[in-house]
Amino acid sequence: MKILVDKIGSVTKNLNLSYELEITESIPSEEGIVIVAEVLEDKKQYNQLELPTGRFSTLKKGDIVVVALGNRRALKGFVGKIPDQVKVNDVIHISPLQKSNA
């Protein structure tokens, strides 16, 4: 199945992905697996995705984004763990890369 995406996360930049992608329903629950997801709600904080260009783009409800599964340990209590199993239509919480003040 082919899908058009709105935004591609910088974590995938070495893959040189296009905005029209062929997707599958098989999703291994492993670090680094690239997935396509729909943004389900607008957020006021931590609502940006770094694009392959290095620019940050605000995520909006309905955006179709390309991101990768991964474990996350970051500042301000943000922690993320890859679920044991990932299926089509599961709700996955995205923890966007935060801008550094350094």
C-alpha positions as CSV (number, residue, x, y, z in Angstrom):
1,M,0.0,0.0,0.0
2,K,1.3,3.5,-0.8
3,I,0.8,6.5,1.4
4,L,1.7,10.2,1.2
5,V,3.3,11.6,4.3
6,D,3.5,15.2,5.5
7,K,6.7,15.2,7.6
8,I,9.7,13.0,7.8
9,G,11.7,12.9,11.0
10,S,15.5,13.6,11.0
11,V,16.1,10.2,12.5
12,T,15.5,8.8,9.1
13,K,17.7,11.2,7.1
14,N,20.2,8.6,5.9
15,L,17.4,6.7,4.3
16,N,16.6,9.5,1.8
17,L,12.9,8.8,2.0
18,S,10.4,10.4,-0.4
19,Y,7.0,11.7,0.7
20,E,5.2,8.8,-1.1
21,L,6.1,5.6,0.6
22,E,5.2,1.9,0.3
23,I,4.1,0.6,3.7
24,T,3.5,-2.8,5.2
25,E,1.3,-4.0,8.1
26,S,4.2,-6.0,9.6
27,I,5.8,-3.9,12.3
28,P,8.7,-5.5,14.2
29,S,9.0,-4.1,17.7
30,E,12.6,-3.2,17.4
31,E,14.7,-0.1,17.9
32,G,15.3,1.7,14.7
33,I,12.2,0.4,12.8
34,V,10.8,3.2,10.7
35,I,7.0,3.7,11.1
36,V,4.4,6.0,9.6
37,A,2.0,7.6,12.2
38,E,-0.8,10.0,12.3
39,V,-0.7,12.9,14.8
40,L,-3.9,12.5,16.9
41,E,-4.0,15.9,18.7
42,D,-2.4,19.4,18.7
43,K,-0.1,20.1,21.6
44,K,1.2,23.4,22.9
45,Q,4.4,22.1,24.3
46,Y,6.9,19.5,22.8
47,N,5.1,19.7,19.6
48,Q,7.9,19.9,17.1
49,L,9.6,17.3,14.9
50,E,13.2,17.8,13.6
51,L,13.2,17.3,9.8
52,P,16.1,15.9,7.8
53,T,17.2,19.5,7.0
54,G,17.6,20.2,10.7
55,R,14.6,22.6,10.7
56,F,11.9,22.0,13.3
57,S,8.3,21.7,12.1
58,T,5.2,22.0,14.4
59,L,3.2,18.9,14.5
60,K,-0.5,19.4,13.8
61,K,-3.5,17.0,14.3
62,G,-3.8,14.9,11.2
63,D,-0.2,15.2,10.1
64,I,1.2,11.9,8.7
65,V,4.7,11.6,9.9
66,V,7.7,9.2,9.5
67,V,9.5,8.4,12.7
68,A,11.5,5.5,14.2
69,L,11.0,3.3,17.2
70,G,13.5,3.8,20.0
71,N,14.1,3.9,23.7
72,R,14.4,7.4,25.2
73,R,16.0,8.7,28.3
74,A,16.0,12.5,28.4
75,L,15.8,15.6,30.6
76,K,12.6,16.7,32.4
77,G,11.4,13.2,33.0
78,F,10.8,12.2,29.4
79,V,11.2,8.4,29.1
80,G,10.1,6.2,26.3
81,K,10.2,2.4,25.9
82,I,9.5,0.4,22.8
83,P,6.4,-1.7,23.4
84,D,6.7,-5.5,23.3
85,Q,4.4,-5.6,20.3
86,V,3.4,-3.0,17.7
87,K,0.3,-3.4,15.5
88,V,-1.4,-1.2,12.9
89,N,-3.6,1.4,14.6
90,D,-1.8,1.2,17.9
91,V,-1.4,4.5,19.7
92,I,2.3,5.3,20.0
93,H,3.5,8.3,21.9
94,I,6.1,10.4,20.1
95,S,8.7,12.2,22.2
96,P,10.1,14.8,19.8
97,L,13.7,15.9,20.1
98,Q,14.0,18.9,22.3
99,K,15.8,22.0,21.2
100,S,19.0,22.5,23.1
101,N,19.9,25.7,24.9
102,A,23.6,25.0,24.7
